[in-house]
Amino acid sequence: MTKIRVSCLAFILGFTMLSLSCKSRDESKKETKEDDISSLLEKRYQKFLEYPIDSTAFPRSYNQATKEIKQVSSKDWTSGFYAGNLWQLYQLTGKDEFKEKAQKWNAFIEKEKFNDGTHDMGFKVYGSFGKGLESIEDSTYNQIILKSAKTLATRFNKKVGSLRSWDFNRDKWEFPVIIDNMLNLELLFEATKMSGDSSYHKMAETHANTTLKNHFRKDNSTWHVVVYDTISGDVKEKITHQGINDDSSWARGQAWAIYGFTMAYRYTNNERFLKQAEATTKFVLEHSNLPEDGIPYWDFDDPDIPDAPRDVSAATVITSALLELYKVTEKEKYIKYVDKVMNTLKSQEYILSAEVSAPFILKHSTGNYPKDDEIDGPIVYADYYFLETLLRKKALQ
Protein backbone atom coordinates (compact mmCIF):
# COMPACT_ATOMS: atom_id res chain seq x y z
CA MET A 1 0.00 0.00 0.00
CA THR A 2 1.18 3.56 -0.63
CA LYS A 3 2.70 5.22 2.41
CA ILE A 4 2.00 8.93 2.65
CA ARG A 5 4.98 10.83 3.93
CA VAL A 6 4.24 13.64 6.37
CA SER A 7 6.50 16.40 5.17
CA CYS A 8 6.13 18.90 7.98
CA LEU A 9 5.36 18.59 11.66
CA ALA A 10 6.21 21.46 13.99
CA PHE A 11 6.95 20.99 17.65
CA ILE A 12 7.00 24.23 19.68
CA LEU A 13 7.85 24.35 23.40
CA GLY A 14 7.02 20.68 23.81
CA PHE A 15 3.49 21.09 22.47
CA THR A 16 2.50 19.38 19.22
CA MET A 17 1.22 21.96 16.82
CA LEU A 18 -0.66 21.49 13.61
CA SER A 19 1.59 22.71 10.85
CA LEU A 20 0.62 24.34 7.64
CA SER A 21 1.31 22.00 4.78
CA CYS A 22 4.64 22.70 3.11
CA LYS A 23 4.00 20.32 0.27
CA SER A 24 3.80 21.74 -3.17
CA ARG A 25 0.51 21.52 -5.02
CA ASP A 26 2.08 19.04 -7.44
CA GLU A 27 3.20 16.78 -4.58
CA SER A 28 -0.27 16.82 -3.04
CA LYS A 29 -1.82 15.91 -6.38
CA LYS A 30 0.66 13.07 -6.78
CA GLU A 31 -0.17 11.65 -3.34
CA THR A 32 -3.89 11.92 -4.02
CA LYS A 33 -3.41 10.08 -7.29
CA GLU A 34 -1.36 7.33 -5.59
CA ASP A 35 -4.04 6.92 -2.92
CA ASP A 36 -6.70 6.63 -5.60
CA ILE A 37 -4.73 3.98 -7.50
CA SER A 38 -4.02 2.00 -4.32
CA SER A 39 -7.71 2.04 -3.51
CA LEU A 40 -8.56 0.97 -7.06
CA LEU A 41 -6.08 -1.92 -6.90
CA GLU A 42 -7.60 -3.10 -3.62
CA LYS A 43 -11.02 -3.11 -5.26
CA ARG A 44 -9.65 -5.07 -8.21
CA TYR A 45 -8.12 -7.62 -5.83
CA GLN A 46 -11.49 -8.06 -4.13
CA LYS A 47 -13.01 -9.17 -7.45
CA PHE A 48 -10.86 -12.30 -7.27
CA LEU A 49 -12.63 -13.33 -4.07
CA GLU A 50 -16.05 -12.63 -5.55
CA TYR A 51 -15.55 -14.84 -8.60
CA PRO A 52 -17.52 -18.10 -8.13
CA ILE A 53 -15.66 -21.38 -7.76
CA ASP A 54 -16.23 -23.65 -10.77
CA SER A 55 -13.87 -26.42 -11.84
CA THR A 56 -14.81 -25.92 -15.51
CA ALA A 57 -14.58 -22.13 -15.62
CA PHE A 58 -11.04 -20.88 -15.15
CA PRO A 59 -11.10 -17.15 -16.03
CA ARG A 60 -8.78 -16.48 -18.96
CA SER A 61 -9.71 -13.07 -20.36
CA TYR A 62 -12.42 -10.42 -20.38
CA ASN A 63 -14.18 -8.81 -23.33
CA GLN A 64 -14.86 -5.22 -22.36
CA ALA A 65 -17.28 -4.70 -25.26
CA THR A 66 -19.53 -7.66 -24.48
CA LYS A 67 -18.74 -7.76 -20.75
CA GLU A 68 -18.13 -11.50 -21.01
CA ILE A 69 -15.47 -13.53 -19.22
CA LYS A 70 -13.75 -16.11 -21.39
CA GLN A 71 -13.70 -19.28 -19.30
CA VAL A 72 -11.61 -22.38 -19.96
CA SER A 73 -11.08 -25.86 -18.52
CA SER A 74 -7.98 -27.00 -16.66
CA LYS A 75 -6.42 -28.38 -19.86
CA ASP A 76 -6.04 -24.84 -21.25
CA TRP A 77 -2.46 -23.57 -21.02
CA THR A 78 -3.60 -20.56 -18.99
CA SER A 79 -5.49 -22.44 -16.26
CA GLY A 80 -2.75 -22.22 -13.63
CA PHE A 81 -2.45 -18.46 -13.71
CA TYR A 82 -5.69 -17.74 -11.83
CA ALA A 83 -4.71 -19.89 -8.85
CA GLY A 84 -1.24 -18.37 -9.11
CA ASN A 85 -2.76 -14.91 -8.93
CA LEU A 86 -4.67 -15.87 -5.78
CA TRP A 87 -1.49 -17.17 -4.16
CA GLN A 88 0.34 -13.96 -5.04
CA LEU A 89 -2.50 -11.84 -3.71
CA TYR A 90 -2.22 -13.82 -0.47
CA GLN A 91 1.48 -12.95 -0.33
CA LEU A 92 0.78 -9.28 -1.03
CA THR A 93 -2.12 -8.83 1.37
CA GLY A 94 -1.73 -11.54 4.00
CA LYS A 95 -5.47 -12.23 3.78
CA ASP A 96 -6.31 -15.88 4.35
CA GLU A 97 -9.29 -15.65 2.00
CA PHE A 98 -6.92 -15.57 -0.97
CA LYS A 99 -5.00 -18.61 0.27
CA GLU A 100 -8.16 -20.61 0.91
CA LYS A 101 -9.54 -19.84 -2.52
CA ALA A 102 -6.19 -20.60 -4.17
CA GLN A 103 -6.17 -24.05 -2.55
CA LYS A 104 -9.63 -24.79 -3.97
CA TRP A 105 -8.63 -23.76 -7.49
CA ASN A 106 -5.38 -25.73 -7.24
CA ALA A 107 -7.42 -28.87 -6.59
CA PHE A 108 -9.11 -28.46 -9.99
CA ILE A 109 -5.72 -28.44 -11.76
CA GLU A 110 -4.22 -31.54 -10.15
CA LYS A 111 -5.48 -33.95 -12.83
CA GLU A 112 -3.32 -32.13 -15.38
CA LYS A 113 -0.30 -33.92 -13.94
CA PHE A 114 -1.32 -36.85 -16.18
CA ASN A 115 -1.80 -34.78 -19.34
CA ASP A 116 1.01 -35.79 -21.70
CA GLY A 117 -0.57 -33.99 -24.65
CA THR A 118 0.80 -30.58 -23.66
CA HIS A 119 4.14 -28.90 -23.13
CA ASP A 120 2.58 -26.28 -20.86
CA MET A 121 2.90 -28.25 -17.64
CA GLY A 122 5.07 -25.54 -16.15
CA PHE A 123 2.60 -22.75 -16.82
CA LYS A 124 -0.30 -24.81 -15.47
CA VAL A 125 1.17 -26.79 -12.60
CA TYR A 126 4.19 -24.80 -11.46
CA GLY A 127 2.28 -21.53 -11.92
CA SER A 128 -0.29 -22.78 -9.40
CA PHE A 129 1.24 -25.43 -7.13
CA GLY A 130 4.70 -23.85 -7.31
CA LYS A 131 3.26 -20.52 -6.22
CA GLY A 132 1.46 -22.36 -3.44
CA LEU A 133 4.74 -23.75 -2.12
CA GLU A 134 6.03 -20.20 -1.78
CA SER A 135 3.36 -19.67 0.87
CA ILE A 136 2.74 -23.02 2.55
CA GLU A 137 4.42 -26.36 3.13
CA ASP A 138 2.46 -29.18 1.54
CA SER A 139 4.14 -32.44 0.57
CA THR A 140 1.19 -33.23 -1.69
CA TYR A 141 2.09 -30.22 -3.83
CA ASN A 142 5.64 -31.53 -4.17
CA GLN A 143 4.36 -34.89 -5.36
CA ILE A 144 2.05 -33.25 -7.91
CA ILE A 145 4.96 -31.24 -9.28
CA LEU A 146 7.15 -34.35 -9.50
CA LYS A 147 4.47 -36.35 -11.31
CA SER A 148 3.94 -33.41 -13.69
CA ALA A 149 7.65 -33.28 -14.44
CA LYS A 150 7.67 -37.00 -15.18
CA THR A 151 4.75 -36.52 -17.57
CA LEU A 152 6.38 -33.52 -19.26
CA ALA A 153 9.61 -35.49 -19.72
CA THR A 154 7.80 -37.85 -22.11
CA ARG A 155 7.77 -35.02 -24.66
CA PHE A 156 11.58 -34.80 -24.78
CA ASN A 157 13.29 -35.93 -27.98
CA LYS A 158 16.96 -36.79 -27.50
CA LYS A 159 17.82 -36.41 -31.19
CA VAL A 160 16.38 -32.89 -31.32
CA GLY A 161 17.45 -32.04 -27.78
CA SER A 162 14.15 -30.36 -26.93
CA LEU A 163 10.70 -30.82 -25.49
CA ARG A 164 8.05 -30.95 -28.18
CA SER A 165 5.64 -28.02 -28.12
CA TRP A 166 2.29 -28.31 -29.90
CA ASP A 167 0.72 -31.52 -31.16
CA PHE A 168 -1.59 -29.86 -33.69
CA ASN A 169 -0.62 -29.24 -37.33
CA ARG A 170 1.36 -32.50 -37.41
CA ASP A 171 0.92 -32.59 -41.18
CA LYS A 172 2.93 -29.35 -41.41
CA TRP A 173 5.19 -29.35 -38.35
CA GLU A 174 7.19 -32.49 -37.65
CA PHE A 175 8.54 -31.33 -34.28
CA PRO A 176 7.73 -27.71 -33.35
CA VAL A 177 9.41 -25.89 -30.48
CA ILE A 178 8.19 -22.44 -29.43
CA ILE A 179 10.12 -19.84 -27.46
CA ASP A 180 7.31 -19.86 -24.87
CA ASN A 181 8.41 -23.37 -23.90
CA MET A 182 11.43 -21.94 -22.06
CA LEU A 183 9.17 -21.08 -19.15
CA ASN A 184 8.06 -24.68 -18.70
CA LEU A 185 11.64 -25.61 -17.82
CA GLU A 186 11.26 -24.24 -14.30
CA LEU A 187 9.08 -27.23 -13.43
CA LEU A 188 11.88 -29.59 -14.49
CA PHE A 189 14.61 -27.68 -12.66
CA GLU A 190 12.53 -27.70 -9.49
CA ALA A 191 11.77 -31.40 -9.86
CA THR A 192 15.48 -32.16 -9.62
CA LYS A 193 15.79 -29.98 -6.51
CA MET A 194 12.85 -31.79 -4.92
CA SER A 195 13.78 -35.34 -5.90
CA GLY A 196 17.52 -35.36 -6.42
CA ASP A 197 16.93 -36.91 -9.85
CA SER A 198 19.32 -34.99 -12.11
CA SER A 199 17.68 -36.20 -15.31
CA TYR A 200 15.07 -33.42 -15.15
CA HIS A 201 17.73 -30.73 -14.77
CA LYS A 202 19.79 -32.15 -17.62
CA MET A 203 16.74 -32.30 -19.86
CA ALA A 204 15.85 -28.67 -19.12
CA GLU A 205 19.38 -27.45 -19.69
CA THR A 206 19.63 -29.37 -22.96
CA HIS A 207 16.39 -27.81 -24.16
CA ALA A 208 17.69 -24.35 -23.24
CA ASN A 209 20.95 -24.98 -25.12
CA THR A 210 19.09 -26.14 -28.22
CA THR A 211 16.87 -23.05 -28.08
CA LEU A 212 19.91 -20.84 -27.60
CA LYS A 213 21.53 -22.36 -30.68
CA ASN A 214 18.57 -22.13 -33.06
CA HIS A 215 15.97 -19.60 -31.94
CA PHE A 216 17.87 -16.31 -32.10
CA ARG A 217 18.63 -13.97 -34.98
CA LYS A 218 21.81 -11.92 -35.34
CA ASP A 219 20.11 -8.94 -33.70
CA ASN A 220 19.21 -11.20 -30.71
CA SER A 221 15.49 -11.13 -31.37
CA THR A 222 13.82 -14.53 -31.39
CA TRP A 223 11.77 -16.49 -33.85
CA HIS A 224 8.53 -17.79 -32.42
CA VAL A 225 8.58 -21.37 -33.77
CA VAL A 226 11.48 -23.60 -34.85
CA VAL A 227 10.49 -26.85 -36.56
CA TYR A 228 12.90 -29.82 -36.35
CA ASP A 229 13.47 -33.04 -38.23
CA THR A 230 13.20 -35.92 -35.73
CA ILE A 231 15.51 -38.21 -37.71
CA SER A 232 18.47 -35.86 -38.15
CA GLY A 233 17.67 -33.37 -35.42
CA ASP A 234 18.23 -30.57 -37.94
CA VAL A 235 16.18 -27.39 -38.23
CA LYS A 236 13.59 -27.58 -41.01
CA GLU A 237 12.10 -24.08 -40.79
CA LYS A 238 11.77 -21.00 -38.61
CA ILE A 239 8.32 -19.44 -38.58
CA THR A 240 5.72 -17.64 -36.50
CA HIS A 241 2.30 -18.64 -35.27
CA GLN A 242 1.37 -15.48 -33.40
CA GLY A 243 3.58 -12.78 -34.88
CA ILE A 244 2.70 -10.66 -37.90
CA ASN A 245 5.08 -12.60 -40.16
CA ASP A 246 7.83 -15.21 -39.90
CA ASP A 247 10.62 -12.66 -39.60
CA SER A 248 8.90 -10.25 -37.23
CA SER A 249 9.60 -9.77 -33.53
CA TRP A 250 6.47 -10.78 -31.69
CA ALA A 251 6.60 -8.83 -28.42
CA ARG A 252 5.58 -11.55 -26.01
CA GLY A 253 7.99 -13.93 -27.70
CA GLN A 254 10.84 -11.56 -26.86
CA ALA A 255 9.50 -11.40 -23.29
CA TRP A 256 9.42 -15.20 -22.96
CA ALA A 257 13.03 -15.32 -24.16
CA ILE A 258 14.23 -12.75 -21.61
CA TYR A 259 12.35 -14.40 -18.76
CA GLY A 260 13.21 -17.95 -19.79
CA PHE A 261 16.95 -17.48 -20.11
CA THR A 262 17.16 -15.38 -16.95
CA MET A 263 15.39 -18.20 -15.10
CA ALA A 264 17.59 -20.86 -16.73
CA TYR A 265 20.69 -18.97 -15.58
CA ARG A 266 19.35 -19.04 -12.01
CA TYR A 267 19.39 -22.84 -12.01
CA THR A 268 22.52 -23.49 -14.09
CA ASN A 269 24.90 -20.51 -13.71
CA ASN A 270 25.50 -20.92 -17.44
CA GLU A 271 26.93 -17.56 -18.51
CA ARG A 272 25.72 -18.07 -22.08
CA PHE A 273 22.13 -18.04 -20.82
CA LEU A 274 22.73 -14.81 -18.94
CA LYS A 275 24.39 -13.25 -21.98
CA GLN A 276 21.40 -14.12 -24.18
CA ALA A 277 18.90 -12.75 -21.66
CA GLU A 278 20.79 -9.46 -21.61
CA ALA A 279 21.21 -9.37 -25.40
CA THR A 280 17.47 -9.81 -26.04
CA THR A 281 16.72 -7.25 -23.33
CA LYS A 282 18.98 -4.81 -25.17
CA PHE A 283 17.09 -5.52 -28.41
CA VAL A 284 13.79 -4.65 -26.71
CA LEU A 285 14.84 -1.66 -24.64
CA GLU A 286 16.69 0.01 -27.50
CA HIS A 287 14.14 -0.78 -30.22
CA SER A 288 12.96 2.27 -32.13
CA ASN A 289 9.36 1.02 -31.95
CA LEU A 290 9.28 0.67 -28.16
CA PRO A 291 6.88 3.38 -26.94
CA GLU A 292 8.08 6.01 -24.50
CA ASP A 293 5.91 4.58 -21.70
CA GLY A 294 7.56 1.15 -22.03
CA ILE A 295 4.47 -0.85 -23.04
CA PRO A 296 5.34 -2.68 -26.29
CA TYR A 297 3.13 -2.93 -29.33
CA TRP A 298 2.01 -6.53 -29.76
CA ASP A 299 4.64 -6.99 -32.51
CA PHE A 300 7.61 -4.68 -32.98
CA ASP A 301 7.22 -4.94 -36.75
CA ASP A 302 3.51 -4.28 -37.15
CA PRO A 303 3.24 -1.76 -40.04
CA ASP A 304 0.26 -0.13 -38.31
CA ILE A 305 2.46 1.23 -35.52
CA PRO A 306 1.69 3.64 -33.81
CA ASP A 307 -1.94 2.56 -34.26
CA ALA A 308 -1.27 -1.10 -33.47
CA PRO A 309 -2.53 -2.66 -30.21
CA ARG A 310 -0.24 -2.74 -27.20
CA ASP A 311 0.54 -5.87 -25.18
CA VAL A 312 0.65 -5.29 -21.43
CA SER A 313 1.33 -9.01 -20.90
CA ALA A 314 4.65 -8.67 -22.74
CA ALA A 315 5.53 -5.71 -20.54
CA THR A 316 4.78 -7.48 -17.25
CA VAL A 317 6.68 -10.64 -18.26
CA ILE A 318 9.68 -8.41 -19.02
CA THR A 319 9.44 -6.38 -15.80
CA SER A 320 9.36 -9.52 -13.67
CA ALA A 321 12.34 -10.94 -15.55
CA LEU A 322 14.33 -7.72 -15.31
CA LEU A 323 14.00 -7.58 -11.55
CA GLU A 324 15.71 -10.96 -11.42
CA LEU A 325 18.23 -9.84 -14.02
CA TYR A 326 18.96 -6.76 -11.93
CA LYS A 327 19.71 -8.92 -8.88
CA VAL A 328 22.38 -10.70 -10.93
CA THR A 329 23.89 -7.75 -12.81
CA GLU A 330 23.01 -4.70 -10.67
CA LYS A 331 22.48 -2.71 -13.86
CA GLU A 332 20.32 0.33 -13.12
CA LYS A 333 18.84 0.44 -16.62
CA TYR A 334 16.79 -2.63 -15.79
CA ILE A 335 15.27 -1.02 -12.69
CA LYS A 336 14.58 2.16 -14.65
CA TYR A 337 12.56 0.24 -17.22
CA VAL A 338 10.64 -1.60 -14.49
CA ASP A 339 9.82 1.67 -12.73
CA LYS A 340 8.72 3.26 -15.99
CA VAL A 341 6.37 0.41 -16.84
CA MET A 342 4.94 0.12 -13.34
CA ASN A 343 4.29 3.86 -13.23
CA THR A 344 2.51 3.53 -16.55
CA LEU A 345 0.41 0.57 -15.44
CA LYS A 346 -0.60 2.10 -12.13
CA SER A 347 -3.03 4.44 -13.80
CA GLN A 348 -6.70 4.47 -14.64
CA GLU A 349 -5.76 4.07 -18.29
CA TYR A 350 -4.45 0.58 -17.58
CA ILE A 351 -6.32 -0.64 -14.49
CA LEU A 352 -9.87 -1.88 -14.90
CA SER A 353 -12.50 0.30 -13.27
CA ALA A 354 -13.87 -0.69 -9.88
CA GLU A 355 -17.29 -1.41 -11.40
CA VAL A 356 -16.10 -4.30 -13.58
CA SER A 357 -16.91 -7.51 -11.72
CA ALA A 358 -14.46 -9.75 -13.62
CA PRO A 359 -11.40 -11.09 -11.73
CA PHE A 360 -8.75 -9.17 -13.67
CA ILE A 361 -6.56 -6.15 -12.98
CA LEU A 362 -4.99 -4.76 -16.15
CA LYS A 363 -6.32 -3.75 -19.56
CA HIS A 364 -4.63 -3.56 -22.98
CA SER A 365 -3.10 -7.01 -23.48
CA THR A 366 -3.08 -8.82 -26.83
CA GLY A 367 -3.46 -12.59 -26.96
CA ASN A 368 -3.39 -13.92 -30.53
CA TYR A 369 -3.57 -11.04 -33.00
CA PRO A 370 -3.46 -13.09 -36.24
CA LYS A 371 -6.56 -14.97 -35.07
CA ASP A 372 -8.24 -11.78 -33.84
CA ASP A 373 -8.46 -13.38 -30.41
CA GLU A 374 -8.22 -11.50 -27.10
CA ILE A 375 -7.23 -8.16 -28.56
CA ASP A 376 -6.61 -5.12 -26.35
CA GLY A 377 -8.18 -6.44 -23.16
CA PRO A 378 -7.54 -8.00 -19.74
CA ILE A 379 -5.77 -11.40 -19.83
CA VAL A 380 -4.98 -13.54 -16.81
CA TYR A 381 -1.24 -13.97 -17.42
CA ALA A 382 -0.68 -10.21 -17.68
CA ASP A 383 -1.98 -9.96 -14.11
CA TYR A 384 0.14 -12.94 -13.02
CA TYR A 385 3.42 -11.33 -14.03
CA PHE A 386 2.25 -7.91 -12.79
CA LEU A 387 1.70 -9.39 -9.32
CA GLU A 388 5.00 -11.25 -9.55
CA THR A 389 6.69 -7.95 -10.39
CA LEU A 390 5.13 -6.32 -7.33
CA LEU A 391 6.36 -9.15 -5.11
CA ARG A 392 9.86 -9.19 -6.58
CA LYS A 393 10.14 -5.42 -6.25
CA LYS A 394 8.99 -5.66 -2.65
CA ALA A 395 11.64 -8.32 -2.00
CA LEU A 396 14.36 -6.08 -3.46
CA GLN A 397 13.29 -3.19 -1.23
C-alpha positions in Angstrom: 0.0 0.0 0.0 1.2 3.6 -0.6 2.7 5.2 2.4 2.0 8.9 2.6 5.0 10.8 3.9 4.2 13.6 6.4 6.5 16.4 5.2 6.1 18.9 8.0 5.4 18.6 11.7 6.2 21.5 14.0 7.0 21.0 17.7 7.0 24.2 19.7 7.8 24.3 23.4 7.0 20.7 23.8 3.5 21.1 22.5 2.5 19.4 19.2 1.2 22.0 16.8 -0.7 21.5 13.6 1.6 22.7 10.9 0.6 24.3 7.6 1.3 22.0 4.8 4.6 22.7 3.1 4.0 20.3 0.3 3.8 21.7 -3.2 0.5 21.5 -5.0 2.1 19.0 -7.4 3.2 16.8 -4.6 -0.3 16.8 -3.0 -1.8 15.9 -6.4 0.7 13.1 -6.8 -0.2 11.6 -3.3 -3.9 11.9 -4.0 -3.4 10.1 -7.3 -1.4 7.3 -5.6 -4.0 6.9 -2.9 -6.7 6.6 -5.6 -4.7 4.0 -7.5 -4.0 2.0 -4.3 -7.7 2.0 -3.5 -8.6 1.0 -7.1 -6.1 -1.9 -6.9 -7.6 -3.1 -3.6 -11.0 -3.1 -5.3 -9.6 -5.1 -8.2 -8.1 -7.6 -5.8 -11.5 -8.1 -4.1 -13.0 -9.2 -7.4 -10.9 -12.3 -7.3 -12.6 -13.3 -4.1 -16.0 -12.6 -5.6 -15.6 -14.8 -8.6 -17.5 -18.1 -8.1 -15.7 -21.4 -7.8 -16.2 -23.6 -10.8 -13.9 -26.4 -11.8 -14.8 -25.9 -15.5 -14.6 -22.1 -15.6 -11.0 -20.9 -15.1 -11.1 -17.2 -16.0 -8.8 -16.5 -19.0 -9.7 -13.1 -20.4 -12.4 -10.4 -20.4 -14.2 -8.8 -23.3 -14.9 -5.2 -22.4 -17.3 -4.7 -25.3 -19.5 -7.7 -24.5 -18.7 -7.8 -20.7 -18.1 -11.5 -21.0 -15.5 -13.5 -19.2 -13.7 -16.1 -21.4 -13.7 -19.3 -19.3 -11.6 -22.4 -20.0 -11.1 -25.9 -18.5 -8.0 -27.0 -16.7 -6.4 -28.4 -19.9 -6.0 -24.8 -21.3 -2.5 -23.6 -21.0 -3.6 -20.6 -19.0 -5.5 -22.4 -16.3 -2.8 -22.2 -13.6 -2.5 -18.5 -13.7 -5.7 -17.7 -11.8 -4.7 -19.9 -8.9 -1.2 -18.4 -9.1 -2.8 -14.9 -8.9 -4.7 -15.9 -5.8 -1.5 -17.2 -4.2 0.3 -14.0 -5.0 -2.5 -11.8 -3.7 -2.2 -13.8 -0.5 1.5 -13.0 -0.3 0.8 -9.3 -1.0 -2.1 -8.8 1.4 -1.7 -11.5 4.0 -5.5 -12.2 3.8 -6.3 -15.9 4.3 -9.3 -15.7 2.0 -6.9 -15.6 -1.0 -5.0 -18.6 0.3 -8.2 -20.6 0.9 -9.5 -19.8 -2.5 -6.2 -20.6 -4.2 -6.2 -24.0 -2.6 -9.6 -24.8 -4.0 -8.6 -23.8 -7.5 -5.4 -25.7 -7.2 -7.4 -28.9 -6.6 -9.1 -28.5 -10.0 -5.7 -28.4 -11.8 -4.2 -31.5 -10.1 -5.5 -33.9 -12.8 -3.3 -32.1 -15.4 -0.3 -33.9 -13.9 -1.3 -36.8 -16.2 -1.8 -34.8 -19.3 1.0 -35.8 -21.7 -0.6 -34.0 -24.6 0.8 -30.6 -23.7 4.1 -28.9 -23.1 2.6 -26.3 -20.9 2.9 -28.2 -17.6 5.1 -25.5 -16.2 2.6 -22.8 -16.8 -0.3 -24.8 -15.5 1.2 -26.8 -12.6 4.2 -24.8 -11.5 2.3 -21.5 -11.9 -0.3 -22.8 -9.4 1.2 -25.4 -7.1 4.7 -23.8 -7.3 3.3 -20.5 -6.2 1.5 -22.4 -3.4 4.7 -23.8 -2.1 6.0 -20.2 -1.8 3.4 -19.7 0.9 2.7 -23.0 2.6 4.4 -26.4 3.1 2.5 -29.2 1.5 4.1 -32.4 0.6 1.2 -33.2 -1.7 2.1 -30.2 -3.8 5.6 -31.5 -4.2 4.4 -34.9 -5.4 2.1 -33.2 -7.9 5.0 -31.2 -9.3 7.2 -34.3 -9.5 4.5 -36.3 -11.3 3.9 -33.4 -13.7 7.7 -33.3 -14.4 7.7 -37.0 -15.2 4.8 -36.5 -17.6 6.4 -33.5 -19.3 9.6 -35.5 -19.7 7.8 -37.9 -22.1 7.8 -35.0 -24.7 11.6 -34.8 -24.8 13.3 -35.9 -28.0 17.0 -36.8 -27.5 17.8 -36.4 -31.2 16.4 -32.9 -31.3 17.4 -32.0 -27.8 14.1 -30.4 -26.9 10.7 -30.8 -25.5 8.0 -31.0 -28.2 5.6 -28.0 -28.1 2.3 -28.3 -29.9 0.7 -31.5 -31.2 -1.6 -29.9 -33.7 -0.6 -29.2 -37.3 1.4 -32.5 -37.4 0.9 -32.6 -41.2 2.9 -29.3 -41.4 5.2 -29.3 -38.3 7.2 -32.5 -37.6 8.5 -31.3 -34.3 7.7 -27.7 -33.4 9.4 -25.9 -30.5 8.2 -22.4 -29.4 10.1 -19.8 -27.5 7.3 -19.9 -24.9 8.4 -23.4 -23.9 11.4 -21.9 -22.1 9.2 -21.1 -19.1 8.1 -24.7 -18.7 11.6 -25.6 -17.8 11.3 -24.2 -14.3 9.1 -27.2 -13.4 11.9 -29.6 -14.5 14.6 -27.7 -12.7 12.5 -27.7 -9.5 11.8 -31.4 -9.9 15.5 -32.2 -9.6 15.8 -30.0 -6.5 12.8 -31.8 -4.9 13.8 -35.3 -5.9 17.5 -35.4 -6.4 16.9 -36.9 -9.9 19.3 -35.0 -12.1 17.7 -36.2 -15.3 15.1 -33.4 -15.1 17.7 -30.7 -14.8 19.8 -32.2 -17.6 16.7 -32.3 -19.9 15.8 -28.7 -19.1 19.4 -27.5 -19.7 19.6 -29.4 -23.0 16.4 -27.8 -24.2 17.7 -24.4 -23.2 21.0 -25.0 -25.1 19.1 -26.1 -28.2 16.9 -23.1 -28.1 19.9 -20.8 -27.6 21.5 -22.4 -30.7 18.6 -22.1 -33.1 16.0 -19.6 -31.9 17.9 -16.3 -32.1 18.6 -14.0 -35.0 21.8 -11.9 -35.3 20.1 -8.9 -33.7 19.2 -11.2 -30.7 15.5 -11.1 -31.4 13.8 -14.5 -31.4 11.8 -16.5 -33.9 8.5 -17.8 -32.4 8.6 -21.4 -33.8 11.5 -23.6 -34.8 10.5 -26.9 -36.6 12.9 -29.8 -36.4 13.5 -33.0 -38.2 13.2 -35.9 -35.7 15.5 -38.2 -37.7 18.5 -35.9 -38.2 17.7 -33.4 -35.4 18.2 -30.6 -37.9 16.2 -27.4 -38.2 13.6 -27.6 -41.0 12.1 -24.1 -40.8 11.8 -21.0 -38.6 8.3 -19.4 -38.6 5.7 -17.6 -36.5 2.3 -18.6 -35.3 1.4 -15.5 -33.4 3.6 -12.8 -34.9 2.7 -10.7 -37.9 5.1 -12.6 -40.2 7.8 -15.2 -39.9 10.6 -12.7 -39.6 8.9 -10.2 -37.2 9.6 -9.8 -33.5 6.5 -10.8 -31.7 6.6 -8.8 -28.4 5.6 -11.6 -26.0 8.0 -13.9 -27.7 10.8 -11.6 -26.9 9.5 -11.4 -23.3 9.4 -15.2 -23.0 13.0 -15.3 -24.2 14.2 -12.8 -21.6 12.4 -14.4 -18.8 13.2 -18.0 -19.8 16.9 -17.5 -20.1 17.2 -15.4 -17.0 15.4 -18.2 -15.1 17.6 -20.9 -16.7 20.7 -19.0 -15.6 19.3 -19.0 -12.0 19.4 -22.8 -12.0 22.5 -23.5 -14.1 24.9 -20.5 -13.7 25.5 -20.9 -17.4 26.9 -17.6 -18.5 25.7 -18.1 -22.1 22.1 -18.0 -20.8 22.7 -14.8 -18.9 24.4 -13.3 -22.0 21.4 -14.1 -24.2 18.9 -12.7 -21.7 20.8 -9.5 -21.6 21.2 -9.4 -25.4 17.5 -9.8 -26.0 16.7 -7.3 -23.3 19.0 -4.8 -25.2 17.1 -5.5 -28.4 13.8 -4.7 -26.7 14.8 -1.7 -24.6 16.7 0.0 -27.5 14.1 -0.8 -30.2 13.0 2.3 -32.1 9.4 1.0 -31.9 9.3 0.7 -28.2 6.9 3.4 -26.9 8.1 6.0 -24.5 5.9 4.6 -21.7 7.6 1.2 -22.0 4.5 -0.9 -23.0 5.3 -2.7 -26.3 3.1 -2.9 -29.3 2.0 -6.5 -29.8 4.6 -7.0 -32.5 7.6 -4.7 -33.0 7.2 -4.9 -36.8 3.5 -4.3 -37.2 3.2 -1.8 -40.0 0.3 -0.1 -38.3 2.5 1.2 -35.5 1.7 3.6 -33.8 -1.9 2.6 -34.3 -1.3 -1.1 -33.5 -2.5 -2.7 -30.2 -0.2 -2.7 -27.2 0.5 -5.9 -25.2 0.7 -5.3 -21.4 1.3 -9.0 -20.9 4.6 -8.7 -22.7 5.5 -5.7 -20.5 4.8 -7.5 -17.3 6.7 -10.6 -18.3 9.7 -8.4 -19.0 9.4 -6.4 -15.8 9.4 -9.5 -13.7 12.3 -10.9 -15.5 14.3 -7.7 -15.3 14.0 -7.6 -11.5 15.7 -11.0 -11.4 18.2 -9.8 -14.0 19.0 -6.8 -11.9 19.7 -8.9 -8.9 22.4 -10.7 -10.9 23.9 -7.8 -12.8 23.0 -4.7 -10.7 22.5 -2.7 -13.9 20.3 0.3 -13.1 18.8 0.4 -16.6 16.8 -2.6 -15.8 15.3 -1.0 -12.7 14.6 2.2 -14.6 12.6 0.2 -17.2 10.6 -1.6 -14.5 9.8 1.7 -12.7 8.7 3.3 -16.0 6.4 0.4 -16.8 4.9 0.1 -13.3 4.3 3.9 -13.2 2.5 3.5 -16.6 0.4 0.6 -15.4 -0.6 2.1 -12.1 -3.0 4.4 -13.8 -6.7 4.5 -14.6 -5.8 4.1 -18.3 -4.4 0.6 -17.6 -6.3 -0.6 -14.5 -9.9 -1.9 -14.9 -12.5 0.3 -13.3 -13.9 -0.7 -9.9 -17.3 -1.4 -11.4 -16.1 -4.3 -13.6 -16.9 -7.5 -11.7 -14.5 -9.7 -13.6 -11.4 -11.1 -11.7 -8.8 -9.2 -13.7 -6.6 -6.2 -13.0 -5.0 -4.8 -16.1 -6.3 -3.7 -19.6 -4.6 -3.6 -23.0 -3.1 -7.0 -23.5 -3.1 -8.8 -26.8 -3.5 -12.6 -27.0 -3.4 -13.9 -30.5 -3.6 -11.0 -33.0 -3.5 -13.1 -36.2 -6.6 -15.0 -35.1 -8.2 -11.8 -33.8 -8.5 -13.4 -30.4 -8.2 -11.5 -27.1 -7.2 -8.2 -28.6 -6.6 -5.1 -26.3 -8.2 -6.4 -23.2 -7.5 -8.0 -19.7 -5.8 -11.4 -19.8 -5.0 -13.5 -16.8 -1.2 -14.0 -17.4 -0.7 -10.2 -17.7 -2.0 -10.0 -14.1 0.1 -12.9 -13.0 3.4 -11.3 -14.0 2.3 -7.9 -12.8 1.7 -9.4 -9.3 5.0 -11.3 -9.6 6.7 -8.0 -10.4 5.1 -6.3 -7.3 6.4 -9.2 -5.1 9.9 -9.2 -6.6 10.1 -5.4 -6.3 9.0 -5.7 -2.6 11.6 -8.3 -2.0 14.4 -6.1 -3.5 13.3 -3.2 -1.2 
